[in-house]
Amino acid sequence: MQFMRRSRQMQSLNADESALVAAVRKGVAYGDVHAESHVRAEIIRSVILGRLGDLSEHRVQITHTTIEGNLDLADIDWPGQISLTDCTFSGDVDLSNSSVRGGVDLSGSSLEMLTLSYARVEGFVRLTKARLKRGLHGVDMSIRGGLRLTGAELTAPPELPARAALDMFGSRLGDVFAQRAVFRGGIYAPRVQVARNFRLFGSKISSRAQEGWEAAYDAGPGVTLNAAKISGNLALVPIQAAAPTIEVLGSVDLRDAYCQRLILSKEVAARNTFLVDRLEYEHLPGVAPSEMLDLLDRERPTPTAAYVHLAKVCERNAEPALSRNVLIRLNRRLSQDAGGWRRVTGFLEEVLIGYGHHPARVLPWLLVSILLGAGLLYINPSYVSSKITGMPLVTFAEAFALSLDHALPFPALEYKSQWVLSPVTIADWWFFAGFASFKVSAWVFSALGLAAITGLIRRR
């Protein structure tokens, strides 16, 4: 029965298809740039599945061929390479749930949609200069070698709001490399795991919203790599200084992601919108920490964890001053976000002690309070008298010593025990109230300084 079915299918082949079957069975390449060739997609599937005869080698090499219909390679188990380069497909290529122990090469080809969802590819998937008119859909795919997208052009299906141009949620890849690629409809790759690097060099990415298409939440805002784990470099940079920069018409979502090195150029960081809260990285080459800080200042809402992580990176790089500046900027934003009385107290903490990171700032304010208190005592000493001699306060030195002893919120000089303050007239009471207010302010400054020095007020 199988022999008869094979015979009937062989008899239905046209000349191009017969030549293709013969070439594939021999393990040689089929196709010629100078000869126009048309084959049905179902014939390629039949050849790969061995329905048209045994193959001498597990390798399919087809080039410069027009392939008519949808190429359904779903659920196949193929031990070799599938190479369909510089071909024109009238339909889709479906490799979902397949296992390919070689690689898949569609370089230079034009097709509708490439589906790799739940596929397992041991080698590389090469899409160099390929045109995918309805994008790549690869949920939970595994590509051990890596994904090559240099010069590729991917477009999301306009009528599917939840689809991006490159859609690979939860996938595992050895490497991702895209140079001068175009992604119309964005890149959606949350929870992706990359064993080496994820590099976008000089590429252009536009979100579905920027293309004027309906966009669901799970299509992403432009580039979505939230919760991604990248063991090497995450690079979003121009190819070289004079080359076109990477451009994202939308935003770059890196929240909860991890990479060994976050490589951004100054221009990319300034021109694009980033979401980076809880992003972790070990090194930050390409962009200065101060420029990364400017990037954080633009994000809304305040990315608290991102500020803290940047401060830690600055500390590791022996830049303590910049680390303090990062944390001060964070506390300033948190105070502004809180509003009301918290904004007022935050402003005072910044001015007086730099949110605990500059405790020495409190010393001039403490000294001013003591001097002003001493001045009020010296100007009107009529209600201040010595317990020992009964004489009023005379010199500024006595006033300063008394003010200093009152200003310290703990037993210090015991000088104030030698004096008694007994206001009688209205003027005395006004001067006494002024002295008391400066005394309280000195207590506050002393407490703030102590808390800053001990770290109690150093919020992160």
N, C-alpha and C positions, 0 to 999 in steps of 0.2 A: 504493500500500500504506500509506504513512504517512498519507494523507488518510483512508483507511478506518479506520485505527487511531484517529486523532483523532476521527472521527465517532462511533465506538463509545464512546470514553471520554466524549465530551460528552453522549451519550445516557444514560450511567450517573450523571451528576451529579444530586444532589438540589438543592432550591431554594437552600439556603444556598451550596452549592458553585458553582452557576451564577452567583449574584450576586457571589461572590468573584472568579471568573474574569473576569467582566465589569469589575469595579472595577480589578483589577490590570492588565488589558490597557489600560485607559484611563489608568492611572497615578494613580488616586485611592485614598484610604484605604477600607478595608472594616472594618466592625464597628460596633456600637452598644452602649453600656453598658446601654441599656434593652431590648435585644432579644437573646434567647438564640440563639446560632448554633453549629452543629456542622458541621465539615468534616473530611475525611480528610487525613492528612498527605501522602499520595501525590499528592493533587491540587495541593497547594502546590508540591511538587517538579516536577510536570509543567508548571505555569504558569511557574516560574522557568526551566526548561529549554526553554521555547517550544513544548512539545508540544501546547498547547491554543490556539495562535495567537500571532501576533506581538504584542510589547508596544510601546506607544507611548513608554514611558519605562522605564528600567532602575531601577525602584523598586518594592519590595513593602512595603505598609503594611497590616498586619492587626492589629486590636485587639479585645479583649473577645470572643474566640472560643474555643470548645473544639475542640482539634485532636486527633483520635483517631489513635493509632498513633505509630510512630517517624518523625520527620522526617529523612529521609536526604538531606543536601545535601553529602555527601562528594564531593571531586574536581570540584566545579563551578568555573567561571570566571565570576564575576558582576561586571559593571562598576559596579554601583550600590549602593544601600542595601537592607538587609534589616531590616525593623522588624516585630517580632511582640510587641507590648506588651500587658500585662494579659491574656494568653491563658492557658488551662489546657491543658497537654499531658498526654496519658495515657502518653506514652513519652519517648524521648530525642530530643535534637537533635544531629545529627552533622554537623559542618563540617570534619572532618579532611581534610587535603590540599587544601583549597579555597583559592581566591584571590578575595577580596572587596575591590574597589577603593573601595567606599564605607565603610560601617560595619555593625555588627550591633547591634541594639537589642532586648533581651529584658526591658526594665524592667517590673517588676510581674507578670511571668509566673511560672507554677509548672510545673516540668517535672522529669523524672527526672535524667538526666545530660546535661551539655553537653560535647561533645567538640570540641576545637579543635587537636588534635595535628597539627603540621606545616602548619597553616593560615597564610595570609598575609592580613592585614586591614590596609588602608591607613588606615582611619579608627579610630573608637573601638569598643570592645565595651562596651556599657552593660548592666549587670545591676542597676540601681538598684531596690531593694526586690523583687528576684527571689528565688524560692525554688527551689534546686536540690537535690532530695531525695537525689541520689547524686553530687553534687559537679560540679566542672569539671576535666576532664582535658585538659591542654594542653601536652604535651611538645613542645619545640622549636617553639613557635608564634611568630609574629611579628605584633605589634599595634602599628603605628606610632603611632597616635593615643594609645592608652592603654586601661587597663582600669578601669571605674568600678563600684564595689561598694558604694556607699552604701546602708545599710539592707538589704543582701542577707543571705540565710541559706543557707549551703552545708553539706551533710552528706556525709561520706565514705560509700562503700558498706561497710556493716559486714562483709560476707562476703569482702572483698578486703583482706587484711592489708597490702598494699604501696601502698594508695591513700590519699591525704589528701583533705580537703575541697576544697582548692585545690591542684592538682598541676600545676606548670608548670616542670619541670626543663629547664634550658638554653634558656629562652625569651628573646625580645627584645621589650621593650615601651617605648613612649614614656613611660608614666606608670602608676602604680598608686595608686588612691585608694579607701580603705575607711573609711567613717565609720559607727559604730554597726552594724557588720556582725557576723555570727556565723559561725564556722567550726568545725563539729563534726567533728573528725578532723584538724585542724591545717592548716598551710600548708607545702607542700613546694616550695621554689623554689631549689635549689642551682644555681649557675652562671648565674643569671638576669642579664640585662643591661638596665638601665633608663636611658633617655636623660635623664630628668628626675628625678622624685621617686618614692619608695616610702613611702606614708603610711598608717599604721593609727591612726585617731583613735577612741578610745572603743569599740574593738571587743573582742569576746570570742573567744578561740581556745582550744580544748581538744584535746589530743592523743588519738589512738586509745586509748592506754592509760588515759587519764582517763575516756574514755567506756565503758571496760570491754570494748573490742573487741580482738581479736588484732592485734598490730602488728608488721610487719616493719621491718627497719632503714631501708629506703628510703621509709617513710612519715613519718619525721621525729619528733622529740620534742615538737613543738608548733608552733614557727615555725622553719623551716630556710631560712636564706639564706646558707649557707656558700659561699664563693668567688663571691658575687654582686658585680657591678660596678654601682654606682649613682652616676651622674654628679652628681646633686643631693643632696637631703635624704633620709635614712632617718629617719623620724619615728615614734616609738611613744609617744604622749602622749594625755592626755585631750583632749576637744574644747575645753573651757575649764575654768577652775579649779573651778567648781561641778558640772561634768558627770561622768558615770561615767568612771572611768579604764579604760585598756586592761587586760585581764586575760588572762594566758596560763596555762592549766592544763597545765603541762609546762615546757618550757624554750625559750629563744630562742638558736638556734645561728647566730652571726655569724662563725665562724672563717674566716679567709682572705678575708673580704669587704672591700670598699672603698666608701666613700661620701664625698662632699664635706663634708657636715655630719651628725653623729650627734646627733639631737634626742631626748633622753630627759627625762622629768620625774623629779624626785626620788622621787616615789611609785612610778612604774613601775620605776625602778632598784632600789628597796628591796623591792618585793613579788614580783618575778619572778626566775627563775634565768636567767643569761646565760652563754653560752660565747663568749668573745671573743678567744681567742688568735690572733694574727696579723691581727686586724682593724685596718684603717688608716682614718683619717679626718683631715680637715684642720682642722675646727673642732668644738667640743663645746658648743654652746649648750644651755640648758635645765637642765643638771645641772653642778654644780661639779666641777672635777677631783678634789677631795678625796672627793666622793661616788662618782665613777667609780673612785677608788682602793679605796674600800670594796667596790664591786662586784667588782673584781679579786680582792680578798682572799677572797671567798667561793667563787671558782671552783676546782675540783679537776679535774685536777692543776694545778700552778702555770702560769699563762699567761705565760711569760717574755717573749715578743715583745710582748704587750699592755702589760706594765709599761714596757718600753723605749719603746714608741711613745707612751704617755701622758707619759713624762718628756720626750720631744722636743716634744710639743705644749705642755707647760708652759714649756719653754725659749722656744719661739716666742712664747708669750704673756707673756714677761718675768716668769716666776715661778720663778726659779732655786731658791729654798728648797724649793718644793713639788716641783720636779724631783728634787732631792737626796733628799727624803723618799720619793718613789716608788721610786727605785733602792735606798735603804736597806731599804724594805719587801720589795723583790724579793730582795735578798741574804739577808735574814732568813729568808724562806720557803725559798730554795734550801738554806740551811744546815740548816734543820729537816728538809727532805725528805731530805737526804743522811744524817743521823743519825750516830751513833758519834763518832769523833774529829773529823770535819768539823763536826759541830754544836758541839763544844767550841771549835775554832779560830774558827768563825764567830761564836760568842758573844764571844770575846775581841776579834776584829776590830771588832765592833759597839761594844763598850764602850770600846775604846781609841781607835779612829780613825773610827768610823762607817762602816765598810767603805770607807775611803779618801776619803770625802766630807767628813770633819771632821778633817783631819790635826792641827789644833791641840790636839785632845783628848789627844794623846800627851804633850804638854809637862808637864802636872801629874804624870803617872805617872813620867816620866823624872826630874823634880825630886824626887819622893818616893823613888825608888830611890837617887839621889845622896845625899839627906839621911840615909836609913837607913844607907847604907854609911859616911857620915861619922860618924854616931852610934856605930856599932860600933867604928870606929877611935879615936874620942875616949874611949869608955868604957874600953877596954882597949888602951892604946898601948904596952904593955910589949914587944911583938914588932915595933914599928915604930921604926926609928932612922934618923937622917940620915947619908947617906954622907959629908957634909962635916964635921960636928961630932961625929958619933957619939952625939949626944943623942937621947932619945926624943921622939916627937911630943908637943907640949904644948897648943897652942891648938886650938879648934874650927875656926878659919879655916884652919889648916894641914890639919886632917882633911878639911874640905870641899874644899879645893883638890886634895888627893890623890885623894879619891873622884871628883871631877869629871874629873880627868885620866884615871883608870882607866875611867870610865864611857863616855867617847867612844871608839868603835871605830876611830879613826884618829888619827894623830899630831896633838896639839893644843898643850898647854901645855908639854910636856917637863918638867913639875914632878915626875912620878913617878920620873924618872931620878935624882932627888936623894935618894930614900928606898929603904930595903930592908926587906922584910917577912920576918921569920925566926921563925915560931912555934916554941915549944919545949914548953911545957906543954900538957896536954889542953885547958885553958881557952883558951889561945892558938889552938889548932887549931879549936876551935868558933867563936871569933870570926872567925878567918880564913875558915872555910867560909861563915859568914853573909855576910861582906863579898864573897866571891867570887860568891855567888848573886845579890846585889844588883847586882854588876858585870855579870853575864851578863844579868840582866833589863834593865838600862839599855842594854846593847848591842841587845837585842831591840826595846826601845821606840825607840831611835834609828833602827834599820833600818826599822821600821814607819812611823815618821814620814817618813823619806826616801822610801820607796816610795809613801806616800800623796800626798806633795807632787808627786812626778814622775808620778803616775798609774799606776804599775805595778801597784798593788793594787786599782785602782778597777774592779771587775768589773761587767759589765752583762749 
